[in-house]
């Protein structure tokens, strides 16, 4: 209750049955269309393929970067965007995950409001204990004071609540542990096989909530063990593991995950704690909804940067020759930094893995062609 108070767990029976059906069908559709991919990531200077296969779905033009690899969203059907999907089934799958995203946003807001009320009550309780009873303060003054305090809390809460729960994408994961030759063992608490090692989620808006929908394909062949002598977690069942970051004295937590269960990591839990995913025996899908830090990660941002750099390029009206307006070091340096960003953070990141998105949609092809056009002009500026 004290060390893991910001982990909220919801059993599958609290989620509408219709939503379960839509989301679980969408997972299977995406798997049938071979839309889950292992990512090539870089850890401590070495390249690895992730044991988990993934696909990113979210707001059009959004990207998400983890372990030096940028993923590009397969856009969900957003009003005002012309998105052509490779099949109606993929369209429906993306739509279902957008519905789940809206549902989890509402759940996260409720959970944060509940936590805020709980903390306020606790503060009031401790203040009442600490304070000597004083009859000098009139009842009206006490009333106005608490009213002022609550209005400050609410306004601050309202401001940040939307930022911290408006998920702009979901990273979908799929793994069949029986297909894996080797899984790393959890090193600190003896929790068994790990599908995903201990980590903090990267590239998120500060203190934003992460919401996870779990779908483990449990069948009659894989039953939970009910033996009395079983110690620790049941190895047949998937779990999420949590521990306080850089602390192995505090006991770790392993929460069993069944079909349709949901958990929320509220507020700063992702920074103060690390989490891992402990493999069961059955295949498992998850949809992990995040508020990705999009300050440098959207198509709109990088197109804006290109336009900023190209302001320094001019064309002679007679000879049509191109030249730079300014040779000031700061201006030239800024253009070259943008040139590098376009090439290494966008074009190369897209093309070394980008063709795989064509199984879902060709939405990114036009923006990438536009970025290549800008890159050519930036090459001219450099030369």
C-alpha positions in Angstrom: 0.0 0.0 0.0 2.9 2.4 0.6 5.5 1.4 -1.9 3.2 0.5 -4.8 0.2 2.8 -4.2 0.3 4.3 -7.7 -0.2 0.9 -9.4 -3.9 0.5 -10.1 -5.2 -2.9 -11.2 -8.6 -3.6 -12.8 -10.0 -7.1 -13.3 -11.3 -8.0 -16.8 -15.0 -8.1 -15.5 -14.8 -4.3 -14.9 -14.3 -3.7 -18.7 -17.4 -3.7 -21.1 -17.7 -7.1 -22.8 -18.2 -5.4 -26.2 -14.8 -3.7 -25.8 -13.0 -6.9 -24.9 -14.4 -8.6 -28.0 -13.4 -5.7 -30.4 -9.9 -5.4 -28.9 -9.1 -9.1 -28.8 -10.3 -9.5 -32.4 -8.1 -6.7 -33.5 -5.0 -8.4 -31.9 -5.8 -11.6 -33.8 -6.4 -9.6 -37.1 -3.0 -7.9 -36.8 -1.3 -11.1 -36.1 -3.0 -12.9 -39.1 -1.8 -10.0 -41.4 1.8 -10.4 -40.0 1.8 -6.9 -38.6 3.9 -7.6 -35.5 7.6 -7.1 -35.9 10.7 -7.6 -33.8 12.6 -4.3 -33.5 16.3 -3.9 -34.0 17.4 -1.9 -30.9 20.8 -0.7 -29.6 21.8 -1.4 -26.0 25.2 -0.3 -24.7 26.5 0.0 -28.3 25.3 -3.5 -29.4 22.4 -4.3 -31.7 19.8 -6.7 -30.6 16.4 -8.0 -32.0 13.7 -7.7 -29.3 12.2 -11.0 -28.2 8.8 -9.3 -28.2 7.2 -8.4 -31.6 5.6 -5.0 -31.8 3.5 -2.5 -33.8 2.9 1.2 -33.0 -0.6 2.6 -33.6 -1.7 6.1 -32.8 -2.2 9.7 -33.9 -1.2 10.4 -37.5 2.3 11.7 -37.8 3.3 10.6 -34.3 6.5 8.6 -33.6 7.9 6.9 -30.5 11.6 6.3 -29.8 13.0 3.7 -27.5 16.5 2.2 -27.3 17.7 4.3 -30.2 15.0 3.1 -32.5 12.2 5.3 -33.8 8.9 3.7 -34.5 6.3 5.3 -36.8 2.6 5.1 -36.0 0.2 3.2 -38.1 -2.4 5.9 -37.8 -5.8 5.1 -36.3 -8.8 6.5 -38.2 -8.7 10.1 -37.1 -11.2 12.7 -38.3 -9.8 15.1 -40.9 -7.1 12.7 -42.2 -7.3 10.6 -45.3 -5.9 7.2 -44.3 -6.0 4.3 -46.7 -5.7 0.9 -45.0 -4.6 -2.3 -46.8 -7.8 -4.0 -45.8 -11.1 -3.3 -44.0 -10.0 -5.6 -41.2 -6.9 -3.5 -40.5 -9.1 -0.4 -40.5 -11.4 -2.1 -37.9 -8.5 -3.2 -35.8 -7.1 0.3 -35.6 -10.6 1.7 -34.8 -11.0 -0.8 -32.0 -7.7 0.3 -30.5 -8.7 3.9 -30.7 -11.9 3.0 -28.8 -9.8 1.2 -26.1 -7.5 4.4 -26.0 -10.6 6.6 -25.3 -11.8 4.1 -22.6 -8.4 4.0 -20.9 -8.1 7.8 -20.9 -11.3 8.1 -18.9 -10.2 5.3 -16.5 -6.9 7.1 -16.0 -8.5 10.4 -15.2 -10.8 8.7 -12.7 -7.9 6.9 -11.1 -5.8 10.1 -10.8 -8.8 12.0 -9.3 -9.3 9.2 -6.8 -5.6 9.3 -5.9 -5.7 13.1 -5.5 -8.7 12.9 -3.1 -7.0 10.2 -1.1 -3.8 12.2 -0.8 -5.8 15.4 0.2 -7.6 13.4 2.9 -4.3 12.1 4.2 -2.8 15.6 4.2 -5.8 16.9 6.1 -5.6 14.0 8.6 -1.9 14.5 9.3 -2.3 18.3 9.6 -5.2 17.8 12.1 -2.9 15.6 14.2 0.1 17.9 14.0 -1.7 21.1 14.7 -2.4 22.2 18.3 -6.1 23.0 18.7 -6.5 26.8 18.5 -9.8 28.5 19.1 -8.6 31.8 17.9 -9.3 31.0 14.2 -13.0 31.5 13.6 -15.0 28.9 11.8 -15.6 31.2 8.8 -11.8 31.7 8.4 -11.3 27.9 8.5 -14.0 27.5 5.9 -12.5 30.1 3.5 -9.0 28.7 3.9 -10.0 25.1 3.0 -12.0 26.5 0.1 -9.0 28.4 -1.3 -6.7 25.4 -0.9 -9.1 23.1 -2.7 -9.6 25.5 -5.6 -5.8 25.8 -6.0 -5.5 22.0 -6.1 -8.3 21.5 -8.6 -7.1 24.2 -11.0 -3.6 22.7 -11.0 -5.0 19.2 -11.3 -7.3 20.2 -14.3 -4.3 21.8 -16.1 -2.0 18.7 -15.9 -4.6 15.9 -15.8 -5.3 16.2 -19.6 -1.6 16.3 -20.5 -0.9 13.3 -18.3 -3.7 11.0 -19.6 -4.3 12.0 -23.3 -2.7 9.0 -24.9 -1.4 9.8 -28.4 -0.3 6.2 -29.2 -0.3 2.6 -28.1 2.7 0.2 -28.5 1.2 -3.3 -29.1 3.3 -6.3 -28.0 3.0 -10.0 -29.0 5.0 -12.9 -27.8 4.7 -16.7 -27.8 7.1 -17.9 -25.1 7.1 -21.5 -26.3 8.7 -20.2 -29.6 11.6 -18.6 -27.6 14.8 -20.7 -27.3 16.0 -18.7 -24.4 14.5 -16.2 -22.0 16.5 -14.2 -19.4 16.0 -15.0 -15.8 14.8 -12.3 -13.4 18.0 -11.5 -11.4 17.0 -10.0 -8.1 13.9 -11.8 -6.7 14.0 -15.1 -8.5 10.7 -14.3 -10.4 11.6 -16.7 -13.3 11.5 -16.1 -17.1 11.3 -12.5 -18.3 9.8 -11.5 -21.6 10.9 -7.9 -21.0 13.7 -7.0 -18.6 13.5 -4.3 -15.9 13.1 -0.8 -17.4 11.5 2.6 -17.2 9.4 3.5 -20.3 11.3 6.1 -22.3 10.3 9.2 -24.2 7.1 10.0 -22.2 5.6 13.3 -21.0 6.7 13.8 -17.4 4.4 12.2 -14.7 2.1 10.8 -17.4 0.1 7.6 -16.8 0.8 4.4 -18.7 -2.2 2.2 -19.2 -1.9 -1.5 -20.2 -4.5 -3.9 -21.6 -3.5 -7.5 -21.2 -4.7 -10.4 -23.4 -3.1 -13.7 -22.6 -4.4 -16.5 -24.8 -5.2 -18.9 -22.0 -6.6 -22.3 -23.0 -7.5 -25.5 -21.2 -4.0 -27.0 -21.8 -2.4 -24.3 -19.6 -4.0 -24.2 -16.2 -2.9 -22.4 -13.1 -1.1 -24.6 -10.6 -2.9 -24.9 -7.3 -0.3 -26.9 -5.5 0.2 -25.8 -1.9 4.0 -26.2 -2.0 4.3 -23.9 -5.0 6.6 -20.9 -3.9 6.7 -17.6 -5.6 4.7 -16.9 -8.8 3.0 -19.5 -11.0 5.3 -19.9 -14.0 2.3 -20.8 -16.3 0.7 -17.3 -15.8 2.0 -14.0 -17.2 2.8 -11.3 -14.6 3.9 -7.7 -14.5 6.8 -7.2 -12.1 7.5 -4.0 -10.2 10.3 -2.8 -8.0 11.5 0.5 -6.5 14.2 1.8 -8.8 17.8 1.0 -7.7 16.5 -0.7 -4.6 16.5 -4.5 -4.1 15.9 -4.3 -0.4 12.2 -3.5 -0.8 10.4 -6.6 -1.9 9.5 -6.7 -5.5 5.9 -7.2 -6.7 4.6 -9.7 -9.2 0.9 -9.2 -10.2 -0.7 -12.0 -12.2 -2.3 -11.0 -15.5 -5.3 -12.8 -17.0 -7.2 -12.3 -20.2 -8.7 -8.8 -20.4 -7.0 -7.4 -17.2 -5.9 -3.8 -17.1 -3.3 -2.0 -15.0 -2.4 1.7 -14.8 1.0 3.2 -13.7 -0.1 6.6 -12.3 1.8 9.8 -11.9 5.6 9.4 -11.4 5.5 5.6 -10.8 7.3 5.0 -14.2 10.2 7.1 -12.9 10.4 6.0 -9.2 9.9 2.3 -10.1 11.1 -0.1 -12.8 8.8 -2.8 -14.3 9.3 -6.0 -16.2 7.1 -8.5 -17.9 7.3 -12.1 -16.6 6.5 -14.7 -19.2 3.8 -17.4 -18.7 3.3 -20.3 -21.1 0.6 -19.1 -23.4 1.0 -16.5 -26.2 0.2 -13.0 -25.0 -0.8 -9.6 -26.5 -0.7 -6.3 -24.7 -1.7 -2.8 -25.7 0.4 -0.2 -23.8 -1.1 3.3 -24.1 1.3 6.2 -23.6 1.6 10.0 -23.7 4.7 10.1 -25.9 6.7 13.3 -25.6 6.0 14.7 -29.0 8.0 17.9 -28.7 10.6 16.5 -31.3 8.7 13.4 -32.5 5.9 14.5 -34.8 5.8 15.0 -38.6 4.6 18.5 -38.0 7.7 19.3 -35.9 10.2 18.0 -38.4 8.5 19.7 -41.4 8.6 22.9 -39.4 12.3 22.5 -38.7 13.0 22.0 -42.4 11.1 25.2 -43.3 13.0 27.1 -40.6 16.4 25.9 -42.1 15.3 26.7 -45.7 14.6 30.3 -44.8 18.3 30.9 -45.3 18.2 29.6 -48.9 17.6 32.2 -51.7 17.2 31.9 -55.5 18.6 34.6 -57.8 15.7 35.9 -59.9 17.8 36.2 -63.1 20.3 33.3 -63.1 18.1 31.0 -60.8 21.4 30.3 -58.9 20.9 29.2 -55.3 22.8 30.9 -52.5 22.7 31.4 -48.7 21.2 34.7 -47.3 23.4 34.6 -44.2 26.8 33.1 -43.5 26.6 33.7 -39.8 28.0 30.7 -37.9 24.9 30.2 -35.7 22.5 30.2 -38.8 24.7 27.8 -40.8 25.1 25.5 -37.7 21.4 25.4 -37.1 20.7 24.4 -40.7 23.3 21.7 -40.6 21.8 20.3 -37.3 18.4 20.2 -38.9 19.9 18.5 -42.0 21.4 15.8 -39.7 18.1 15.4 -37.8 16.1 14.9 -41.0 18.6 12.3 -42.3 19.5 10.3 -39.2 16.4 10.7 -37.0 13.8 10.4 -39.8 14.8 9.2 -43.3 17.3 6.5 -42.2 15.2 5.4 -39.2 12.1 5.0 -41.5 13.8 3.2 -44.4 15.8 0.7 -42.5 12.5 -0.7 -41.1 9.8 1.4 -42.7 8.7 -0.9 -45.6 7.1 -3.2 -43.0 4.4 -0.6 -42.3 3.1 -1.1 -45.9 1.4 -4.2 -44.7 -1.1 -1.8 -42.9 -1.1 1.5 -44.8 1.0 3.6 -47.2 0.2 6.8 -45.1 3.9 7.6 -44.4 5.1 7.4 -48.0 4.0 10.9 -49.0 5.5 12.7 -45.9 8.8 10.8 -46.4 8.9 11.9 -50.1 8.4 15.5 -48.9 11.2 15.1 -46.2 13.5 13.7 -48.9 12.8 16.7 -51.0 13.7 19.0 -48.1 16.8 16.9 -47.4 18.1 17.5 -51.0 17.7 21.2 -50.6 19.6 21.1 -47.3 22.4 19.1 -49.1 22.7 22.0 -51.5 22.8 24.5 -48.6 25.7 22.5 -47.0 27.7 22.2 -50.2 
